[in-house]
């Protein structure tokens, strides 16, 4: 079932692309993605002037199992909903089986740079990795790779100079909101109370995940207020908040 999950998004030109798990079926797609990279993009990704993916490369990149090796693909889709061309891949591979640290890598084709495809891939890869017990991403980049250095700063990673123009990053993954709504706390009192708001929302997180945490504090205060003004109003408003339904002026009047 995991390989059937997908999420559709739009590029700046209005075309649609799909984010989905990647696996053994993507061998040809990986070759086409590599062929779409410029020589400079290949050098930044592989640290050398690489001209083609070897059979060993393809075996390794197509070996995602959803546990020790997790990978996602971004693929443009046509008007009929069929996949047409690869846009990028992101993956993490545990340094040791079952360990908490995974080597991270990402590549997007030159023509869609700056359109959010990389951040979309990362926004799916991070929670998938966390669900498997991965807590940190480790990776090396060339010092001249400004894009990956920006990404590392977004992950709050500390750079370590390892020589030969290479930087090493070890990034702790952020806490995430459970993807399954059924696992969310059912009562406001069970939610964590946020005492201070972050100065900025990391670019790789959905704003909804941060708003959800802040809403927990607001719910606690609201519940206390409504408790003083009638049980019926409290239950009505609480029910609508729990299911994400809008509150009308009548509900606020009833609560008051």
C-alpha positions as protocol buffer text, in pm:
chain_id: "A"
residue {
  index: 1
  type: UNK
  ca { x: 0 y: 0 z: 0 }
}
residue {
  index: 2
  type: UNK
  ca { x: 286 y: 241 z: 78 }
}
residue {
  index: 3
  type: UNK
  ca { x: 403 y: 266 z: -283 }
}
residue {
  index: 4
  type: UNK
  ca { x: 54 y: 373 z: -397 }
}
residue {
  index: 5
  type: UNK
  ca { x: 47 y: 690 z: -190 }
}
residue {
  index: 6
  type: UNK
  ca { x: 96 y: 1011 z: -386 }
}
residue {
  index: 7
  type: UNK
  ca { x: 43 y: 1385 z: -352 }
}
residue {
  index: 8
  type: UNK
  ca { x: -13 y: 1619 z: -648 }
}
residue {
  index: 9
  type: UNK
  ca { x: 118 y: 1976 z: -662 }
}
residue {
  index: 10
  type: UNK
  ca { x: 157 y: 2254 z: -920 }
}
residue {
  index: 11
  type: UNK
  ca { x: 460 y: 2423 z: -1069 }
}
residue {
  index: 12
  type: UNK
  ca { x: 487 y: 2792 z: -1151 }
}
residue {
  index: 13
  type: UNK
  ca { x: 390 y: 2724 z: -1515 }
}
residue {
  index: 14
  type: UNK
  ca { x: 63 y: 2563 z: -1402 }
}
residue {
  index: 15
  type: UNK
  ca { x: 166 y: 2205 z: -1480 }
}
residue {
  index: 16
  type: UNK
  ca { x: 112 y: 1935 z: -1220 }
}
residue {
  index: 17
  type: UNK
  ca { x: 367 y: 1710 z: -1059 }
}
residue {
  index: 18
  type: UNK
  ca { x: 340 y: 1422 z: -816 }
}
residue {
  index: 19
  type: UNK
  ca { x: 530 y: 1341 z: -498 }
}
residue {
  index: 20
  type: UNK
  ca { x: 530 y: 969 z: -426 }
}
residue {
  index: 21
  type: UNK
  ca { x: 747 y: 700 z: -265 }
}
residue {
  index: 22
  type: UNK
  ca { x: 1022 y: 569 z: -491 }
}
residue {
  index: 23
  type: UNK
  ca { x: 1138 y: 211 z: -524 }
}
residue {
  index: 24
  type: UNK
  ca { x: 1262 y: -63 z: -759 }
}
residue {
  index: 25
  type: UNK
  ca { x: 1012 y: 39 z: -1028 }
}
residue {
  index: 26
  type: UNK
  ca { x: 1194 y: 370 z: -1085 }
}
residue {
  index: 27
  type: UNK
  ca { x: 1512 y: 242 z: -1250 }
}
residue {
  index: 28
  type: UNK
  ca { x: 1435 y: 399 z: -1588 }
}
residue {
  index: 29
  type: UNK
  ca { x: 1304 y: 716 z: -1423 }
}
residue {
  index: 30
  type: UNK
  ca { x: 1632 y: 758 z: -1234 }
}
residue {
  index: 31
  type: UNK
  ca { x: 1831 y: 730 z: -1558 }
}
residue {
  index: 32
  type: UNK
  ca { x: 1612 y: 996 z: -1721 }
}
residue {
  index: 33
  type: UNK
  ca { x: 1648 y: 1223 z: -1418 }
}
residue {
  index: 34
  type: UNK
  ca { x: 2028 y: 1189 z: -1425 }
}
residue {
  index: 35
  type: UNK
  ca { x: 2034 y: 1261 z: -1799 }
}
residue {
  index: 36
  type: UNK
  ca { x: 1837 y: 1583 z: -1731 }
}
residue {
  index: 37
  type: UNK
  ca { x: 2102 y: 1716 z: -1491 }
}
residue {
  index: 38
  type: UNK
  ca { x: 2359 y: 1962 z: -1622 }
}
residue {
  index: 39
  type: UNK
  ca { x: 2729 y: 1868 z: -1589 }
}
residue {
  index: 40
  type: UNK
  ca { x: 2761 y: 2121 z: -1305 }
}
residue {
  index: 41
  type: UNK
  ca { x: 2460 y: 1976 z: -1120 }
}
residue {
  index: 42
  type: UNK
  ca { x: 2606 y: 1625 z: -1157 }
}
residue {
  index: 43
  type: UNK
  ca { x: 2941 y: 1740 z: -1017 }
}
residue {
  index: 44
  type: UNK
  ca { x: 2776 y: 1908 z: -718 }
}
residue {
  index: 45
  type: UNK
  ca { x: 2567 y: 1597 z: -649 }
}
residue {
  index: 46
  type: UNK
  ca { x: 2836 y: 1330 z: -703 }
}
residue {
  index: 47
  type: UNK
  ca { x: 3154 y: 1535 z: -628 }
}
residue {
  index: 48
  type: UNK
  ca { x: 3298 y: 1440 z: -967 }
}
residue {
  index: 49
  type: UNK
  ca { x: 3234 y: 1475 z: -1340 }
}
residue {
  index: 50
  type: UNK
  ca { x: 3001 y: 1175 z: -1360 }
}
residue {
  index: 51
  type: UNK
  ca { x: 2877 y: 1084 z: -1707 }
}
residue {
  index: 52
  type: UNK
  ca { x: 2635 y: 800 z: -1632 }
}
residue {
  index: 53
  type: UNK
  ca { x: 2481 y: 596 z: -1353 }
}
residue {
  index: 54
  type: UNK
  ca { x: 2643 y: 256 z: -1316 }
}
residue {
  index: 55
  type: UNK
  ca { x: 2442 y: -64 z: -1256 }
}
residue {
  index: 56
  type: UNK
  ca { x: 2564 y: -54 z: -893 }
}
residue {
  index: 57
  type: UNK
  ca { x: 2437 y: 306 z: -861 }
}
residue {
  index: 58
  type: UNK
  ca { x: 2095 y: 203 z: -991 }
}
residue {
  index: 59
  type: UNK
  ca { x: 2079 y: -100 z: -760 }
}
residue {
  index: 60
  type: UNK
  ca { x: 2158 y: 122 z: -462 }
}
residue {
  index: 61
  type: UNK
  ca { x: 1921 y: 405 z: -556 }
}
residue {
  index: 62
  type: UNK
  ca { x: 1635 y: 166 z: -634 }
}
residue {
  index: 63
  type: UNK
  ca { x: 1677 y: -31 z: -313 }
}
residue {
  index: 64
  type: UNK
  ca { x: 1440 y: 171 z: -94 }
}
residue {
  index: 65
  type: UNK
  ca { x: 1257 y: -52 z: 154 }
}
residue {
  index: 66
  type: UNK
  ca { x: 1061 y: 213 z: 346 }
}
residue {
  index: 67
  type: UNK
  ca { x: 1252 y: 145 z: 669 }
}
residue {
  index: 68
  type: UNK
  ca { x: 1632 y: 166 z: 645 }
}
residue {
  index: 69
  type: UNK
  ca { x: 1620 y: 328 z: 302 }
}
residue {
  index: 70
  type: UNK
  ca { x: 1340 y: 579 z: 234 }
}
residue {
  index: 71
  type: UNK
  ca { x: 1303 y: 760 z: -99 }
}
residue {
  index: 72
  type: UNK
  ca { x: 1055 y: 992 z: -269 }
}
residue {
  index: 73
  type: UNK
  ca { x: 1027 y: 1096 z: -632 }
}
residue {
  index: 74
  type: UNK
  ca { x: 883 y: 1411 z: -791 }
}
residue {
  index: 75
  type: UNK
  ca { x: 734 y: 1334 z: -1133 }
}
residue {
  index: 76
  type: UNK
  ca { x: 550 y: 1563 z: -1375 }
}
residue {
  index: 77
  type: UNK
  ca { x: 211 y: 1427 z: -1479 }
}
residue {
  index: 78
  type: UNK
  ca { x: 15 y: 1498 z: -1797 }
}
residue {
  index: 79
  type: UNK
  ca { x: -348 y: 1595 z: -1848 }
}
residue {
  index: 80
  type: UNK
  ca { x: -457 y: 1232 z: -1818 }
}
residue {
  index: 81
  type: UNK
  ca { x: -283 y: 1190 z: -1483 }
}
residue {
  index: 82
  type: UNK
  ca { x: -2 y: 974 z: -1621 }
}
residue {
  index: 83
  type: UNK
  ca { x: 360 y: 1028 z: -1520 }
}
residue {
  index: 84
  type: UNK
  ca { x: 557 y: 1197 z: -1798 }
}
residue {
  index: 85
  type: UNK
  ca { x: 902 y: 1308 z: -1676 }
}
residue {
  index: 86
  type: UNK
  ca { x: 1109 y: 1297 z: -1356 }
}
residue {
  index: 87
  type: UNK
  ca { x: 1176 y: 1622 z: -1169 }
}
residue {
  index: 88
  type: UNK
  ca { x: 1381 y: 1499 z: -874 }
}
residue {
  index: 89
  type: UNK
  ca { x: 1449 y: 1248 z: -599 }
}
residue {
  index: 90
  type: UNK
  ca { x: 1517 y: 1271 z: -226 }
}
residue {
  index: 91
  type: UNK
  ca { x: 1630 y: 983 z: -7 }
}
residue {
  index: 92
  type: UNK
  ca { x: 1782 y: 887 z: 325 }
}
residue {
  index: 93
  type: UNK
  ca { x: 1974 y: 567 z: 402 }
}
residue {
  index: 94
  type: UNK
  ca { x: 2061 y: 464 z: 757 }
}
residue {
  index: 95
  type: UNK
  ca { x: 2433 y: 458 z: 831 }
}
residue {
  index: 96
  type: UNK
  ca { x: 2373 y: 143 z: 1037 }
}
residue {
  index: 97
  type: UNK
  ca { x: 2064 y: -84 z: 1016 }
}
residue {
  index: 98
  type: UNK
  ca { x: 1803 y: 31 z: 1267 }
}
residue {
  index: 99
  type: UNK
  ca { x: 2014 y: 333 z: 1371 }
}
residue {
  index: 100
  type: UNK
  ca { x: 1891 y: 687 z: 1430 }
}
residue {
  index: 101
  type: UNK
  ca { x: 2121 y: 855 z: 1174 }
}
residue {
  index: 102
  type: UNK
  ca { x: 2066 y: 839 z: 797 }
}
residue {
  index: 103
  type: UNK
  ca { x: 2265 y: 975 z: 507 }
}
residue {
  index: 104
  type: UNK
  ca { x: 2052 y: 1226 z: 317 }
}
residue {
  index: 105
  type: UNK
  ca { x: 2066 y: 1323 z: -50 }
}
residue {
  index: 106
  type: UNK
  ca { x: 1845 y: 1518 z: -289 }
}
residue {
  index: 107
  type: UNK
  ca { x: 1859 y: 1619 z: -656 }
}
residue {
  index: 108
  type: UNK
  ca { x: 1619 y: 1815 z: -878 }
}
residue {
  index: 109
  type: UNK
  ca { x: 1653 y: 1882 z: -1249 }
}
residue {
  index: 110
  type: UNK
  ca { x: 1789 y: 2222 z: -1352 }
}
residue {
  index: 111
  type: UNK
  ca { x: 1474 y: 2345 z: -1526 }
}
residue {
  index: 112
  type: UNK
  ca { x: 1259 y: 2354 z: -1210 }
}
residue {
  index: 113
  type: UNK
  ca { x: 1512 y: 2493 z: -963 }
}
residue {
  index: 114
  type: UNK
  ca { x: 1359 y: 2744 z: -721 }
}
residue {
  index: 115
  type: UNK
  ca { x: 998 y: 2627 z: -770 }
}
residue {
  index: 116
  type: UNK
  ca { x: 966 y: 2439 z: -440 }
}
residue {
  index: 117
  type: UNK
  ca { x: 1008 y: 2084 z: -567 }
}
residue {
  index: 118
  type: UNK
  ca { x: 1305 y: 2018 z: -339 }
}
residue {
  index: 119
  type: UNK
  ca { x: 1126 y: 2149 z: -30 }
}
residue {
  index: 120
  type: UNK
  ca { x: 816 y: 1945 z: -124 }
}
residue {
  index: 121
  type: UNK
  ca { x: 1026 y: 1630 z: -142 }
}
residue {
  index: 122
  type: UNK
  ca { x: 1187 y: 1709 z: 192 }
}
residue {
  index: 123
  type: UNK
  ca { x: 852 y: 1782 z: 358 }
}
residue {
  index: 124
  type: UNK
  ca { x: 749 y: 1422 z: 279 }
}
residue {
  index: 125
  type: UNK
  ca { x: 1084 y: 1259 z: 348 }
}
residue {
  index: 126
  type: UNK
  ca { x: 1131 y: 1401 z: 700 }
}
residue {
  index: 127
  type: UNK
  ca { x: 806 y: 1270 z: 857 }
}
residue {
  index: 128
  type: UNK
  ca { x: 846 y: 936 z: 677 }
}
residue {
  index: 129
  type: UNK
  ca { x: 1195 y: 902 z: 824 }
}
residue {
  index: 130
  type: UNK
  ca { x: 1076 y: 1001 z: 1172 }
}
residue {
  index: 131
  type: UNK
  ca { x: 803 y: 739 z: 1164 }
}
residue {
  index: 132
  type: UNK
  ca { x: 1078 y: 479 z: 1113 }
}
residue {
  index: 133
  type: UNK
  ca { x: 1281 y: 607 z: 1409 }
}
residue {
  index: 134
  type: UNK
  ca { x: 1535 y: 819 z: 1218 }
}
residue {
  index: 135
  type: UNK
  ca { x: 1627 y: 1127 z: 1421 }
}
residue {
  index: 136
  type: UNK
  ca { x: 1919 y: 1285 z: 1232 }
}
residue {
  index: 137
  type: UNK
  ca { x: 2024 y: 1345 z: 871 }
}
residue {
  index: 138
  type: UNK
  ca { x: 2396 y: 1334 z: 788 }
}
residue {
  index: 139
  type: UNK
  ca { x: 2540 y: 1449 z: 456 }
}
residue {
  index: 140
  type: UNK
  ca { x: 2846 y: 1600 z: 289 }
}
residue {
  index: 141
  type: UNK
  ca { x: 2838 y: 1885 z: 36 }
}
residue {
  index: 142
  type: UNK
  ca { x: 3091 y: 2077 z: -167 }
}
residue {
  index: 143
  type: UNK
  ca { x: 3151 y: 2417 z: -12 }
}
residue {
  index: 144
  type: UNK
  ca { x: 3048 y: 2581 z: -340 }
}
residue {
  index: 145
  type: UNK
  ca { x: 2706 y: 2411 z: -333 }
}
residue {
  index: 146
  type: UNK
  ca { x: 2507 y: 2712 z: -209 }
}
residue {
  index: 147
  type: UNK
  ca { x: 2171 y: 2538 z: -247 }
}
residue {
  index: 148
  type: UNK
  ca { x: 2258 y: 2247 z: -20 }
}
residue {
  index: 149
  type: UNK
  ca { x: 2420 y: 2480 z: 232 }
}
residue {
  index: 150
  type: UNK
  ca { x: 2096 y: 2681 z: 250 }
}
residue {
  index: 151
  type: UNK
  ca { x: 1905 y: 2358 z: 299 }
}
residue {
  index: 152
  type: UNK
  ca { x: 2141 y: 2256 z: 580 }
}
residue {
  index: 153
  type: UNK
  ca { x: 2089 y: 2591 z: 753 }
}
residue {
  index: 154
  type: UNK
  ca { x: 1714 y: 2537 z: 723 }
}
residue {
  index: 155
  type: UNK
  ca { x: 1763 y: 2207 z: 906 }
}
residue {
  index: 156
  type: UNK
  ca { x: 1970 y: 2390 z: 1172 }
}
residue {
  index: 157
  type: UNK
  ca { x: 2273 y: 2180 z: 1081 }
}
residue {
  index: 158
  type: UNK
  ca { x: 2622 y: 2272 z: 1199 }
}
residue {
  index: 159
  type: UNK
  ca { x: 2894 y: 2264 z: 933 }
}
residue {
  index: 160
  type: UNK
  ca { x: 3219 y: 2078 z: 988 }
}
residue {
  index: 161
  type: UNK
  ca { x: 3508 y: 2135 z: 749 }
}
residue {
  index: 162
  type: UNK
  ca { x: 3649 y: 1800 z: 634 }
}
residue {
  index: 163
  type: UNK
  ca { x: 3899 y: 1925 z: 375 }
}
residue {
  index: 164
  type: UNK
  ca { x: 3919 y: 1915 z: -6 }
}
residue {
  index: 165
  type: UNK
  ca { x: 3645 y: 2178 z: -29 }
}
residue {
  index: 166
  type: UNK
  ca { x: 3391 y: 1959 z: 149 }
}
residue {
  index: 167
  type: UNK
  ca { x: 3158 y: 2036 z: 439 }
}
residue {
  index: 168
  type: UNK
  ca { x: 2988 y: 1778 z: 662 }
}
residue {
  index: 169
  type: UNK
  ca { x: 2648 y: 1834 z: 825 }
}
residue {
  index: 170
  type: UNK
  ca { x: 2473 y: 1646 z: 1104 }
}
residue {
  index: 171
  type: UNK
  ca { x: 2116 y: 1775 z: 1141 }
}
residue {
  index: 172
  type: UNK
  ca { x: 1864 y: 1685 z: 1410 }
}
residue {
  index: 173
  type: UNK
  ca { x: 1519 y: 1644 z: 1258 }
}
residue {
  index: 174
  type: UNK
  ca { x: 1241 y: 1864 z: 1399 }
}
residue {
  index: 175
  type: UNK
  ca { x: 953 y: 1728 z: 1605 }
}
residue {
  index: 176
  type: UNK
  ca { x: 655 y: 1650 z: 1385 }
}
residue {
  index: 177
  type: UNK
  ca { x: 276 y: 1643 z: 1420 }
}
residue {
  index: 178
  type: UNK
  ca { x: 128 y: 1290 z: 1376 }
}
residue {
  index: 179
  type: UNK
  ca { x: 11 y: 1244 z: 1017 }
}
residue {
  index: 180
  type: UNK
  ca { x: -280 y: 1023 z: 1127 }
}
residue {
  index: 181
  type: UNK
  ca { x: -555 y: 1243 z: 1271 }
}
residue {
  index: 182
  type: UNK
  ca { x: -691 y: 953 z: 1477 }
}
residue {
  index: 183
  type: UNK
  ca { x: -370 y: 960 z: 1682 }
}
residue {
  index: 184
  type: UNK
  ca { x: -409 y: 1328 z: 1777 }
}
residue {
  index: 185
  type: UNK
  ca { x: -501 y: 1403 z: 2140 }
}
residue {
  index: 186
  type: UNK
  ca { x: -879 y: 1412 z: 2183 }
}
residue {
  index: 187
  type: UNK
  ca { x: -887 y: 1661 z: 2472 }
}
residue {
  index: 188
  type: UNK
  ca { x: -731 y: 2006 z: 2482 }
}
residue {
  index: 189
  type: UNK
  ca { x: -582 y: 1936 z: 2824 }
}
residue {
  index: 190
  type: UNK
  ca { x: -379 y: 1649 z: 2676 }
}
residue {
  index: 191
  type: UNK
  ca { x: -217 y: 1877 z: 2416 }
}
residue {
  index: 192
  type: UNK
  ca { x: 125 y: 2032 z: 2483 }
}
residue {
  index: 193
  type: UNK
  ca { x: 102 y: 2392 z: 2599 }
}
residue {
  index: 194
  type: UNK
  ca { x: 311 y: 2636 z: 2398 }
}
residue {
  index: 195
  type: UNK
  ca { x: 438 y: 2928 z: 2605 }
}
residue {
  index: 196
  type: UNK
  ca { x: 627 y: 3111 z: 2328 }
}
residue {
  index: 197
  type: UNK
  ca { x: 589 y: 3127 z: 1951 }
}
residue {
  index: 198
  type: UNK
  ca { x: 887 y: 3060 z: 1720 }
}
residue {
  index: 199
  type: UNK
  ca { x: 1036 y: 3362 z: 1551 }
}
residue {
  index: 200
  type: UNK
  ca { x: 1004 y: 3194 z: 1212 }
}
residue {
  index: 201
  type: UNK
  ca { x: 859 y: 2876 z: 1063 }
}
residue {
  index: 202
  type: UNK
  ca { x: 1125 y: 2649 z: 902 }
}
residue {
  index: 203
  type: UNK
  ca { x: 1073 y: 2644 z: 525 }
}
residue {
  index: 204
  type: UNK
  ca { x: 1041 y: 2266 z: 508 }
}
residue {
  index: 205
  type: UNK
  ca { x: 746 y: 2247 z: 750 }
}
residue {
  index: 206
  type: UNK
  ca { x: 384 y: 2308 z: 664 }
}
residue {
  index: 207
  type: UNK
  ca { x: 250 y: 2616 z: 850 }
}
residue {
  index: 208
  type: UNK
  ca { x: -41 y: 2397 z: 962 }
}
residue {
  index: 209
  type: UNK
  ca { x: 192 y: 2190 z: 1181 }
}
residue {
  index: 210
  type: UNK
  ca { x: 301 y: 2499 z: 1373 }
}
residue {
  index: 211
  type: UNK
  ca { x: -50 y: 2647 z: 1391 }
}
residue {
  index: 212
  type: UNK
  ca { x: -176 y: 2317 z: 1536 }
}
residue {
  index: 213
  type: UNK
  ca { x: 64 y: 2345 z: 1830 }
}
residue {
  index: 214
  type: UNK
  ca { x: -29 y: 2708 z: 1895 }
}
residue {
  index: 215
  type: UNK
  ca { x: -398 y: 2624 z: 1874 }
}
residue {
  index: 216
  type: UNK
  ca { x: -354 y: 2382 z: 2166 }
}
residue {
  index: 217
  type: UNK
  ca { x: -275 y: 2673 z: 2399 }
}
residue {
  index: 218
  type: UNK
  ca { x: -572 y: 2872 z: 2271 }
}
residue {
  index: 219
  type: UNK
  ca { x: -803 y: 2573 z: 2324 }
}
residue {
  index: 220
  type: UNK
  ca { x: -702 y: 2540 z: 2688 }
}
residue {
  index: 221
  type: UNK
  ca { x: -782 y: 2905 z: 2757 }
}
residue {
  index: 222
  type: UNK
  ca { x: -1108 y: 2885 z: 2565 }
}
residue {
  index: 223
  type: UNK
  ca { x: -1218 y: 2571 z: 2749 }
}
residue {
  index: 224
  type: UNK
  ca { x: -1163 y: 2740 z: 3084 }
}
residue {
  index: 225
  type: UNK
  ca { x: -1363 y: 3043 z: 2977 }
}
residue {
  index: 226
  type: UNK
  ca { x: -1650 y: 2841 z: 2835 }
}
residue {
  index: 227
  type: UNK
  ca { x: -1665 y: 2628 z: 3150 }
}
residue {
  index: 228
  type: UNK
  ca { x: -1777 y: 2941 z: 3337 }
}
residue {
  index: 229
  type: UNK
  ca { x: -2050 y: 3015 z: 3080 }
}
residue {
  index: 230
  type: UNK
  ca { x: -2242 y: 2695 z: 3024 }
}
residue {
  index: 231
  type: UNK
  ca { x: -2173 y: 2334 z: 2949 }
}
residue {
  index: 232
  type: UNK
  ca { x: -2384 y: 2323 z: 2632 }
}
residue {
  index: 233
  type: UNK
  ca { x: -2196 y: 2605 z: 2461 }
}
residue {
  index: 234
  type: UNK
  ca { x: -1864 y: 2450 z: 2563 }
}
residue {
  index: 235
  type: UNK
  ca { x: -1954 y: 2115 z: 2405 }
}
residue {
  index: 236
  type: UNK
  ca { x: -2078 y: 2277 z: 2082 }
}
residue {
  index: 237
  type: UNK
  ca { x: -1772 y: 2492 z: 2027 }
}
residue {
  index: 238
  type: UNK
  ca { x: -1532 y: 2218 z: 2134 }
}
residue {
  index: 239
  type: UNK
  ca { x: -1692 y: 1973 z: 1891 }
}
residue {
  index: 240
  type: UNK
  ca { x: -1649 y: 2213 z: 1601 }
}
residue {
  index: 241
  type: UNK
  ca { x: -1287 y: 2289 z: 1691 }
}
residue {
  index: 242
  type: UNK
  ca { x: -1203 y: 1919 z: 1712 }
}
residue {
  index: 243
  type: UNK
  ca { x: -1332 y: 1858 z: 1359 }
}
residue {
  index: 244
  type: UNK
  ca { x: -1204 y: 2178 z: 1203 }
}
residue {
  index: 245
  type: UNK
  ca { x: -1548 y: 2325 z: 1136 }
}
residue {
  index: 246
  type: UNK
  ca { x: -1583 y: 2705 z: 1121 }
}
residue {
  index: 247
  type: UNK
  ca { x: -1731 y: 2890 z: 1416 }
}
residue {
  index: 248
  type: UNK
  ca { x: -2015 y: 3125 z: 1324 }
}
residue {
  index: 249
  type: UNK
  ca { x: -2121 y: 3440 z: 1504 }
}
residue {
  index: 250
  type: UNK
  ca { x: -2405 y: 3246 z: 1664 }
}
residue {
  index: 251
  type: UNK
  ca { x: -2163 y: 3001 z: 1827 }
}
residue {
  index: 252
  type: UNK
  ca { x: -1957 y: 3283 z: 1976 }
}
residue {
  index: 253
  type: UNK
  ca { x: -2276 y: 3452 z: 2106 }
}
residue {
  index: 254
  type: UNK
  ca { x: -2390 y: 3124 z: 2259 }
}
residue {
  index: 255
  type: UNK
  ca { x: -2051 y: 3074 z: 2421 }
}
residue {
  index: 256
  type: UNK
  ca { x: -2064 y: 3423 z: 2572 }
}
